[in-house]
Amino acid sequence: MPAAFEGRTGLPVVAGTGLDTAGRPMADDPRAALECFGPAPVDLLAVGPYAVRRGRAFG
């Protein structure tokens, strides 16, 4: 199963968590999840059928 996930997404692992950071409540809607995603040290945010991938710097 992990190899199939990586083959489809290019990501070697997926971790499901309640998106929260120190001092902020758990994100309970898409807007709160996007606000938390900005400064959080995660590479991808999946919300329903959508995925937001953090950009990479050129160089």
N, CA, C and O atoms as a Tripos MOL2 file, in Angstrom:
@<TRIPOS>MOLECULE
protein
  236   235    59     0     0
PROTEIN
NO_CHARGES

@<TRIPOS>ATOM
      1 N           0.8090   -1.2070    0.0000 N.3       1 MET1
      2 CA          0.0000    0.0000    0.0000 C.3       1 MET1
      3 C           0.8520    1.2710    0.0000 C.2       1 MET1
      4 O           0.5590    2.1670   -0.7930 O.2       1 MET1
      5 N           1.8970    1.4120    0.8450 N.am      2 PRO2
      6 CA          2.7020    2.6390    0.8040 C.3       2 PRO2
      7 C           3.3240    2.8920   -0.5650 C.2       2 PRO2
      8 O           3.3930    4.0430   -0.9960 O.2       2 PRO2
      9 N           3.7760    1.8560   -1.2580 N.am      3 ALA3
     10 CA          4.3740    2.0410   -2.5800 C.3       3 ALA3
     11 C           3.3210    2.5440   -3.5680 C.2       3 ALA3
     12 O           3.6360    3.3590   -4.4350 O.2       3 ALA3
     13 N           2.0920    2.0800   -3.4560 N.am      4 ALA4
     14 CA          1.0200    2.5340   -4.3300 C.3       4 ALA4
     15 C           0.7200    4.0120   -4.0820 C.2       4 ALA4
     16 O           0.4980    4.7680   -5.0280 O.2       4 ALA4
     17 N           0.7120    4.4220   -2.8190 N.am      5 PHE5
     18 CA          0.4790    5.8280   -2.4830 C.3       5 PHE5
     19 C           1.5860    6.6930   -3.0700 C.2       5 PHE5
     20 O           1.3090    7.7260   -3.6800 O.2       5 PHE5
     21 N           2.8200    6.2840   -2.8920 N.am      6 GLU6
     22 CA          3.9430    7.0600   -3.4270 C.3       6 GLU6
     23 C           3.8940    7.1120   -4.9530 C.2       6 GLU6
     24 O           4.1930    8.1490   -5.5450 O.2       6 GLU6
     25 N           3.5220    6.0110   -5.5890 N.am      7 GLY7
     26 CA          3.4150    5.9840   -7.0360 C.3       7 GLY7
     27 C           2.3760    6.9580   -7.5710 C.2       7 GLY7
     28 O           2.5720    7.5560   -8.6290 O.2       7 GLY7
     29 N           1.2890    7.1200   -6.8590 N.am      8 ARG8
     30 CA          0.2080    8.0190   -7.3010 C.3       8 ARG8
     31 C           0.4740    9.4770   -6.9660 C.2       8 ARG8
     32 O           0.0830   10.3700   -7.7180 O.2       8 ARG8
     33 N           1.1480    9.7260   -5.8270 N.am      9 THR9
     34 CA          1.2830   11.1020   -5.3510 C.3       9 THR9
     35 C           2.6970   11.6610   -5.4260 C.2       9 THR9
     36 O           2.8840   12.8770   -5.4330 O.2       9 THR9
     37 N           3.6950   10.7780   -5.4810 N.am     10 GLY10
     38 CA          5.0740   11.2400   -5.4180 C.3      10 GLY10
     39 C           5.5410   11.5080   -4.0020 C.2      10 GLY10
     40 O           6.6620   11.9650   -3.7810 O.2      10 GLY10
     41 N           4.6690   11.2210   -3.0400 N.am     11 LEU11
     42 CA          4.9980   11.4240   -1.6240 C.3      11 LEU11
     43 C           5.2220   10.0740   -0.9670 C.2      11 LEU11
     44 O           4.3980    9.1730   -1.1240 O.2      11 LEU11
     45 N           6.3170    9.9100   -0.2340 N.am     12 PRO12
     46 CA          6.6150    8.6000    0.3370 C.3      12 PRO12
     47 C           5.7870    8.2180    1.5620 C.2      12 PRO12
     48 O           5.7200    7.0400    1.9150 O.2      12 PRO12
     49 N           5.1620    9.1850    2.2090 N.am     13 VAL13
     50 CA          4.4210    8.8840    3.4270 C.3      13 VAL13
     51 C           3.2990    9.9100    3.6160 C.2      13 VAL13
     52 O           3.3980   11.0480    3.1570 O.2      13 VAL13
     53 N           2.2610    9.4980    4.2830 N.am     14 VAL14
     54 CA          1.2000   10.4250    4.6410 C.3      14 VAL14
     55 C           0.9710   10.3080    6.1460 C.2      14 VAL14
     56 O           0.9500    9.2080    6.6970 O.2      14 VAL14
     57 N           0.8020   11.4470    6.8000 N.am     15 ALA15
     58 CA          0.5300   11.4550    8.2360 C.3      15 ALA15
     59 C          -0.7530   12.2310    8.4510 C.2      15 ALA15
     60 O          -0.8720   13.3760    8.0170 O.2      15 ALA15
     61 N          -1.7030   11.6200    9.1090 N.am     16 GLY16
     62 CA         -2.9550   12.2970    9.4120 C.3      16 GLY16
     63 C          -2.9000   12.8390   10.8240 C.2      16 GLY16
     64 O          -2.6270   12.1020   11.7720 O.2      16 GLY16
     65 N          -3.1580   14.1190   10.9610 N.am     17 THR17
     66 CA         -3.1570   14.7170   12.2950 C.3      17 THR17
     67 C          -4.2950   15.7070   12.3930 C.2      17 THR17
     68 O          -4.8570   16.1330   11.3840 O.2      17 THR17
     69 N          -4.6200   16.0580   13.5870 N.am     18 GLY18
     70 CA         -5.4690   17.2240   13.7980 C.3      18 GLY18
     71 C          -4.5390   18.4080   13.6780 C.2      18 GLY18
     72 O          -3.6120   18.5370   14.4760 O.2      18 GLY18
     73 N          -4.7520   19.2660   12.7210 N.am     19 LEU19
     74 CA         -3.8310   20.3640   12.4530 C.3      19 LEU19
     75 C          -3.9530   21.4100   13.5460 C.2      19 LEU19
     76 O          -4.9450   22.1350   13.6250 O.2      19 LEU19
     77 N          -2.9410   21.4760   14.3780 N.am     20 ASP20
     78 CA         -2.9060   22.4810   15.4270 C.3      20 ASP20
     79 C          -1.4500   22.8080   15.7330 C.2      20 ASP20
     80 O          -0.5590   21.9960   15.4820 O.2      20 ASP20
     81 N          -1.2140   23.9790   16.2660 N.am     21 THR21
     82 CA          0.1200   24.4010   16.6680 C.3      21 THR21
     83 C           0.0300   24.9780   18.0700 C.2      21 THR21
     84 O          -1.0550   25.2690   18.5720 O.2      21 THR21
     85 N           1.1780   25.1370   18.6840 N.am     22 ALA22
     86 CA          1.2230   25.6460   20.0570 C.3      22 ALA22
     87 C           0.5180   26.9990   20.1470 C.2      22 ALA22
     88 O           0.8000   27.9120   19.3720 O.2      22 ALA22
     89 N          -0.3820   27.1090   21.0830 N.am     23 GLY23
     90 CA         -1.0710   28.3630   21.3230 C.3      23 GLY23
     91 C          -2.2800   28.6200   20.4440 C.2      23 GLY23
     92 O          -2.9490   29.6400   20.6080 O.2      23 GLY23
     93 N          -2.5780   27.7160   19.5110 N.am     24 ARG24
     94 CA         -3.7430   27.8850   18.6410 C.3      24 ARG24
     95 C          -4.6430   26.6730   18.7760 C.2      24 ARG24
     96 O          -4.1620   25.5560   18.9690 O.2      24 ARG24
     97 N          -5.9390   26.8840   18.6750 N.am     25 PRO25
     98 CA         -6.8420   25.7360   18.7470 C.3      25 PRO25
     99 C          -6.7450   24.8830   17.4900 C.2      25 PRO25
    100 O          -6.2060   25.3200   16.4730 O.2      25 PRO25
    101 N          -7.2630   23.6780   17.5660 N.am     26 MET26
    102 CA         -7.2800   22.7650   16.4290 C.3      26 MET26
    103 C          -8.0620   23.3940   15.2780 C.2      26 MET26
    104 O          -9.1190   23.9890   15.4870 O.2      26 MET26
    105 N          -7.5330   23.2560   14.0650 N.am     27 ALA27
    106 CA         -8.2310   23.7800   12.8830 C.3      27 ALA27
    107 C          -9.4790   22.9400   12.6410 C.2      27 ALA27
    108 O          -9.3970   21.7180   12.5140 O.2      27 ALA27
    109 N         -10.6330   23.5970   12.5780 N.am     28 ASP28
    110 CA        -11.8770   22.8450   12.4090 C.3      28 ASP28
    111 C         -12.6490   23.2320   11.1510 C.2      28 ASP28
    112 O         -13.7910   22.8110   10.9670 O.2      28 ASP28
    113 N         -12.0260   24.0330   10.2830 N.am     29 ASP29
    114 CA        -12.6320   24.3430    8.9850 C.3      29 ASP29
    115 C         -11.5030   24.6720    7.9970 C.2      29 ASP29
    116 O         -10.3710   24.9110    8.4160 O.2      29 ASP29
    117 N         -11.7970   24.6880    6.7020 N.am     30 PRO30
    118 CA        -10.7420   24.9120    5.7080 C.3      30 PRO30
    119 C          -9.9700   26.2190    5.8900 C.2      30 PRO30
    120 O          -8.7520   26.2490    5.7100 O.2      30 PRO30
    121 N         -10.6620   27.2840    6.2410 N.am     31 ARG31
    122 CA         -9.9720   28.5630    6.4280 C.3      31 ARG31
    123 C          -8.9580   28.4890    7.5650 C.2      31 ARG31
    124 O          -7.8260   28.9520    7.4200 O.2      31 ARG31
    125 N          -9.3550   27.9130    8.6860 N.am     32 ALA32
    126 CA         -8.4410   27.7750    9.8230 C.3      32 ALA32
    127 C          -7.2690   26.8660    9.4600 C.2      32 ALA32
    128 O          -6.1400   27.1070    9.8860 O.2      32 ALA32
    129 N          -7.5360   25.8200    8.6730 N.am     33 ALA33
    130 CA         -6.4630   24.9160    8.2520 C.3      33 ALA33
    131 C          -5.4420   25.6500    7.3880 C.2      33 ALA33
    132 O          -4.2390   25.4570    7.5650 O.2      33 ALA33
    133 N          -5.8990   26.4880    6.4580 N.am     34 LEU34
    134 CA         -4.9890   27.2590    5.6150 C.3      34 LEU34
    135 C          -4.1840   28.2630    6.4350 C.2      34 LEU34
    136 O          -2.9960   28.4600    6.1790 O.2      34 LEU34
    137 N          -4.8140   28.8950    7.4110 N.am     35 GLU35
    138 CA         -4.1030   29.8420    8.2750 C.3      35 GLU35
    139 C          -3.0310   29.1390    9.0910 C.2      35 GLU35
    140 O          -1.9540   29.6930    9.3100 O.2      35 GLU35
    141 N          -3.3150   27.9370    9.5380 N.am     36 CYS36
    142 CA         -2.3500   27.1640   10.3160 C.3      36 CYS36
    143 C          -1.2450   26.6180    9.4210 C.2      36 CYS36
    144 O          -0.0910   26.5360    9.8400 O.2      36 CYS36
    145 N          -1.5910   26.2440    8.1900 N.am     37 PHE37
    146 CA         -0.6320   25.6670    7.2470 C.3      37 PHE37
    147 C           0.4940   26.6450    6.9250 C.2      37 PHE37
    148 O           1.6470   26.2350    6.7920 O.2      37 PHE37
    149 N           0.1760   27.9290    6.8000 N.am     38 GLY38
    150 CA          1.1820   28.9310    6.4320 C.3      38 GLY38
    151 C           2.4820   28.7980    7.2000 C.2      38 GLY38
    152 O           3.5170   28.5380    6.5860 O.2      38 GLY38
    153 N           2.4770   28.9640    8.5150 N.am     39 PRO39
    154 CA          3.7310   28.8880    9.2740 C.3      39 PRO39
    155 C           4.0930   27.4800    9.7680 C.2      39 PRO39
    156 O           5.1680   27.2920   10.3370 O.2      39 PRO39
    157 N           3.2310   26.5070    9.5650 N.am     40 ALA40
    158 CA          3.4840   25.1560   10.0910 C.3      40 ALA40
    159 C           4.5520   24.4340    9.2510 C.2      40 ALA40
    160 O           4.6490   24.6630    8.0450 O.2      40 ALA40
    161 N           5.3420   23.5720    9.8800 N.am     41 PRO41
    162 CA          6.3950   22.8390    9.1680 C.3      41 PRO41
    163 C           5.8660   21.5670    8.4920 C.2      41 PRO41
    164 O           6.3580   20.4690    8.7530 O.2      41 PRO41
    165 N           4.8670   21.7240    7.6300 N.am     42 VAL42
    166 CA          4.3210   20.5970    6.8750 C.3      42 VAL42
    167 C           4.4060   20.9280    5.3910 C.2      42 VAL42
    168 O           4.3890   22.0980    5.0090 O.2      42 VAL42
    169 N           4.4980   19.8940    4.5520 N.am     43 ASP43
    170 CA          4.6840   20.0880    3.1200 C.3      43 ASP43
    171 C           3.3930   20.1180    2.3210 C.2      43 ASP43
    172 O           3.3410   20.7120    1.2450 O.2      43 ASP43
    173 N           2.3470   19.4780    2.8420 N.am     44 LEU44
    174 CA          1.1120   19.3740    2.0770 C.3      44 LEU44
    175 C          -0.0760   19.4000    3.0190 C.2      44 LEU44
    176 O          -0.0450   18.8160    4.1020 O.2      44 LEU44
    177 N          -1.1190   20.0850    2.5880 N.am     45 LEU45
    178 CA         -2.3750   20.1430    3.3430 C.3      45 LEU45
    179 C          -3.4680   19.5700    2.4670 C.2      45 LEU45
    180 O          -3.6900   20.0610    1.3610 O.2      45 LEU45
    181 N          -4.1520   18.5500    2.9340 N.am     46 ALA46
    182 CA         -5.2670   17.9590    2.1970 C.3      46 ALA46
    183 C          -6.5610   18.3290    2.9070 C.2      46 ALA46
    184 O          -6.7230   18.0860    4.1030 O.2      46 ALA46
    185 N          -7.4780   18.9210    2.1470 N.am     47 VAL47
    186 CA         -8.7900   19.3100    2.6710 C.3      47 VAL47
    187 C          -9.8210   18.8000    1.6750 C.2      47 VAL47
    188 O          -9.9440   19.3210    0.5670 O.2      47 VAL47
    189 N         -10.5580   17.7770    2.0840 N.am     48 GLY48
    190 CA        -11.5310   17.1820    1.1700 C.3      48 GLY48
    191 C         -10.8240   16.6810   -0.0810 C.2      48 GLY48
    192 O          -9.8200   15.9770    0.0230 O.2      48 GLY48
    193 N         -11.3250   17.0280   -1.2520 N.am     49 PRO49
    194 CA        -10.6970   16.5470   -2.4860 C.3      49 PRO49
    195 C          -9.5300   17.4280   -2.9470 C.2      49 PRO49
    196 O          -8.9790   17.1940   -4.0230 O.2      49 PRO49
    197 N          -9.1470   18.4250   -2.1630 N.am     50 TYR50
    198 CA         -8.1050   19.3730   -2.5600 C.3      50 TYR50
    199 C          -6.8110   19.1350   -1.8030 C.2      50 TYR50
    200 O          -6.8180   18.6790   -0.6590 O.2      50 TYR50
    201 N          -5.7000   19.4500   -2.4560 N.am     51 ALA51
    202 CA         -4.3870   19.3660   -1.8130 C.3      51 ALA51
    203 C          -3.6290   20.6560   -2.1020 C.2      51 ALA51
    204 O          -3.5790   21.1250   -3.2390 O.2      51 ALA51
    205 N          -3.0460   21.2150   -1.0560 N.am     52 VAL52
    206 CA         -2.2270   22.4140   -1.1820 C.3      52 VAL52
    207 C          -0.8050   21.9900   -0.8600 C.2      52 VAL52
    208 O          -0.5160   21.5470    0.2510 O.2      52 VAL52
    209 N           0.0790   22.1300   -1.8380 N.am     53 ARG53
    210 CA          1.4780   21.7380   -1.6480 C.3      53 ARG53
    211 C           2.3170   22.9950   -1.4870 C.2      53 ARG53
    212 O           2.1630   23.9730   -2.2180 O.2      53 ARG53
    213 N           3.2100   22.9380   -0.5030 N.am     54 ARG54
    214 CA          4.0910   24.0670   -0.2590 C.3      54 ARG54
    215 C           5.0400   24.2240   -1.4500 C.2      54 ARG54
    216 O           5.5860   23.2410   -1.9510 O.2      54 ARG54
    217 N           5.2310   25.4630   -1.8960 N.am     55 GLY55
    218 CA          6.1240   25.7450   -3.0110 C.3      55 GLY55
    219 C           7.5860   25.5250   -2.6360 C.2      55 GLY55
    220 O           7.9540   25.5010   -1.4610 O.2      55 GLY55
    221 N           8.3870   25.3670   -3.6500 N.am     56 ARG56
    222 CA          9.8250   25.1910   -3.4450 C.3      56 ARG56
    223 C          10.5430   26.4050   -4.0030 C.2      56 ARG56
    224 O          10.1170   26.9780   -5.0060 O.2      56 ARG56
    225 N          11.6350   26.8010   -3.3530 N.am     57 ALA57
    226 CA         12.4300   27.9250   -3.8260 C.3      57 ALA57
    227 C          13.2290   27.5210   -5.0530 C.2      57 ALA57
    228 O          13.6490   26.3700   -5.1770 O.2      57 ALA57
    229 N          13.4340   28.4390   -5.9340 N.am     58 PHE58
    230 CA         14.2590   28.1930   -7.1160 C.3      58 PHE58
    231 C          15.7170   28.3320   -6.7380 C.2      58 PHE58
    232 O          16.0710   29.1060   -5.8480 O.2      58 PHE58
    233 N          16.5580   27.5790   -7.4190 N.am     59 GLY59
    234 CA         17.9840   27.7590   -7.1350 C.3      59 GLY59
    235 C          18.8060   26.6250   -7.3990 C.2      59 GLY59
    236 O          20.0180   26.6790   -7.1920 O.2      59 GLY59
@<TRIPOS>BOND
     1     1     2 1
     2     2     3 1
     3     3     4 2
     4     3     5 am
     5     5     6 1
     6     6     7 1
     7     7     8 2
     8     7     9 am
     9     9    10 1
    10    10    11 1
    11    11    12 2
    12    11    13 am
    13    13    14 1
    14    14    15 1
    15    15    16 2
    16    15    17 am
    17    17    18 1
    18    18    19 1
    19    19    20 2
    20    19    21 am
    21    21    22 1
    22    22    23 1
    23    23    24 2
    24    23    25 am
    25    25    26 1
    26    26    27 1
    27    27    28 2
    28    27    29 am
    29    29    30 1
    30    30    31 1
    31    31    32 2
    32    31    33 am
    33    33    34 1
    34    34    35 1
    35    35    36 2
    36    35    37 am
    37    37    38 1
    38    38    39 1
    39    39    40 2
    40    39    41 am
    41    41    42 1
    42    42    43 1
    43    43    44 2
    44    43    45 am
    45    45    46 1
    46    46    47 1
    47    47    48 2
    48    47    49 am
    49    49    50 1
    50    50    51 1
    51    51    52 2
    52    51    53 am
    53    53    54 1
    54    54    55 1
    55    55    56 2
    56    55    57 am
    57    57    58 1
    58    58    59 1
    59    59    60 2
    60    59    61 am
    61    61    62 1
    62    62    63 1
    63    63    64 2
    64    63    65 am
    65    65    66 1
    66    66    67 1
    67    67    68 2
    68    67    69 am
    69    69    70 1
    70    70    71 1
    71    71    72 2
    72    71    73 am
    73    73    74 1
    74    74    75 1
    75    75    76 2
    76    75    77 am
    77    77    78 1
    78    78    79 1
    79    79    80 2
    80    79    81 am
    81    81    82 1
    82    82    83 1
    83    83    84 2
    84    83    85 am
    85    85    86 1
    86    86    87 1
    87    87    88 2
    88    87    89 am
    89    89    90 1
    90    90    91 1
    91    91    92 2
    92    91    93 am
    93    93    94 1
    94    94    95 1
    95    95    96 2
    96    95    97 am
    97    97    98 1
    98    98    99 1
    99    99   100 2
   100    99   101 am
   101   101   102 1
   102   102   103 1
   103   103   104 2
   104   103   105 am
   105   105   106 1
   106   106   107 1
   107   107   108 2
   108   107   109 am
   109   109   110 1
   110   110   111 1
   111   111   112 2
   112   111   113 am
   113   113   114 1
   114   114   115 1
   115   115   116 2
   116   115   117 am
   117   117   118 1
   118   118   119 1
   119   119   120 2
   120   119   121 am
   121   121   122 1
   122   122   123 1
   123   123   124 2
   124   123   125 am
   125   125   126 1
   126   126   127 1
   127   127   128 2
   128   127   129 am
   129   129   130 1
   130   130   131 1
   131   131   132 2
   132   131   133 am
   133   133   134 1
   134   134   135 1
   135   135   136 2
   136   135   137 am
   137   137   138 1
   138   138   139 1
   139   139   140 2
   140   139   141 am
   141   141   142 1
   142   142   143 1
   143   143   144 2
   144   143   145 am
   145   145   146 1
   146   146   147 1
   147   147   148 2
   148   147   149 am
   149   149   150 1
   150   150   151 1
   151   151   152 2
   152   151   153 am
   153   153   154 1
   154   154   155 1
   155   155   156 2
   156   155   157 am
   157   157   158 1
   158   158   159 1
   159   159   160 2
   160   159   161 am
   161   161   162 1
   162   162   163 1
   163   163   164 2
   164   163   165 am
   165   165   166 1
   166   166   167 1
   167   167   168 2
   168   167   169 am
   169   169   170 1
   170   170   171 1
   171   171   172 2
   172   171   173 am
   173   173   174 1
   174   174   175 1
   175   175   176 2
   176   175   177 am
   177   177   178 1
   178   178   179 1
   179   179   180 2
   180   179   181 am
   181   181   182 1
   182   182   183 1
   183   183   184 2
   184   183   185 am
   185   185   186 1
   186   186   187 1
   187   187   188 2
   188   187   189 am
   189   189   190 1
   190   190   191 1
   191   191   192 2
   192   191   193 am
   193   193   194 1
   194   194   195 1
   195   195   196 2
   196   195   197 am
   197   197   198 1
   198   198   199 1
   199   199   200 2
   200   199   201 am
   201   201   202 1
   202   202   203 1
   203   203   204 2
   204   203   205 am
   205   205   206 1
   206   206   207 1
   207   207   208 2
   208   207   209 am
   209   209   210 1
   210   210   211 1
   211   211   212 2
   212   211   213 am
   213   213   214 1
   214   214   215 1
   215   215   216 2
   216   215   217 am
   217   217   218 1
   218   218   219 1
   219   219   220 2
   220   219   221 am
   221   221   222 1
   222   222   223 1
   223   223   224 2
   224   223   225 am
   225   225   226 1
   226   226   227 1
   227   227   228 2
   228   227   229 am
   229   229   230 1
   230   230   231 1
   231   231   232 2
   232   231   233 am
   233   233   234 1
   234   234   235 1
   235   235   236 2
@<TRIPOS>SUBSTRUCTURE
     1 MET1         2 RESIDUE 1 A MET
     2 PRO2         6 RESIDUE 1 A PRO
     3 ALA3        10 RESIDUE 1 A ALA
     4 ALA4        14 RESIDUE 1 A ALA
     5 PHE5        18 RESIDUE 1 A PHE
     6 GLU6        22 RESIDUE 1 A GLU
     7 GLY7        26 RESIDUE 1 A GLY
     8 ARG8        30 RESIDUE 1 A ARG
     9 THR9        34 RESIDUE 1 A THR
    10 GLY10       38 RESIDUE 1 A GLY
    11 LEU11       42 RESIDUE 1 A LEU
    12 PRO12       46 RESIDUE 1 A PRO
    13 VAL13       50 RESIDUE 1 A VAL
    14 VAL14       54 RESIDUE 1 A VAL
    15 ALA15       58 RESIDUE 1 A ALA
    16 GLY16       62 RESIDUE 1 A GLY
    17 THR17       66 RESIDUE 1 A THR
    18 GLY18       70 RESIDUE 1 A GLY
    19 LEU19       74 RESIDUE 1 A LEU
    20 ASP20       78 RESIDUE 1 A ASP
    21 THR21       82 RESIDUE 1 A THR
    22 ALA22       86 RESIDUE 1 A ALA
    23 GLY23       90 RESIDUE 1 A GLY
    24 ARG24       94 RESIDUE 1 A ARG
    25 PRO25       98 RESIDUE 1 A PRO
    26 MET26      102 RESIDUE 1 A MET
    27 ALA27      106 RESIDUE 1 A ALA
    28 ASP28      110 RESIDUE 1 A ASP
    29 ASP29      114 RESIDUE 1 A ASP
    30 PRO30      118 RESIDUE 1 A PRO
    31 ARG31      122 RESIDUE 1 A ARG
    32 ALA32      126 RESIDUE 1 A ALA
    33 ALA33      130 RESIDUE 1 A ALA
    34 LEU34      134 RESIDUE 1 A LEU
    35 GLU35      138 RESIDUE 1 A GLU
    36 CYS36      142 RESIDUE 1 A CYS
    37 PHE37      146 RESIDUE 1 A PHE
    38 GLY38      150 RESIDUE 1 A GLY
    39 PRO39      154 RESIDUE 1 A PRO
    40 ALA40      158 RESIDUE 1 A ALA
    41 PRO41      162 RESIDUE 1 A PRO
    42 VAL42      166 RESIDUE 1 A VAL
    43 ASP43      170 RESIDUE 1 A ASP
    44 LEU44      174 RESIDUE 1 A LEU
    45 LEU45      178 RESIDUE 1 A LEU
    46 ALA46      182 RESIDUE 1 A ALA
    47 VAL47      186 RESIDUE 1 A VAL
    48 GLY48      190 RESIDUE 1 A GLY
    49 PRO49      194 RESIDUE 1 A PRO
    50 TYR50      198 RESIDUE 1 A TYR
    51 ALA51      202 RESIDUE 1 A ALA
    52 VAL52      206 RESIDUE 1 A VAL
    53 ARG53      210 RESIDUE 1 A ARG
    54 ARG54      214 RESIDUE 1 A ARG
    55 GLY55      218 RESIDUE 1 A GLY
    56 ARG56      222 RESIDUE 1 A ARG
    57 ALA57      226 RESIDUE 1 A ALA
    58 PHE58      230 RESIDUE 1 A PHE
    59 GLY59      234 RESIDUE 1 A GLY
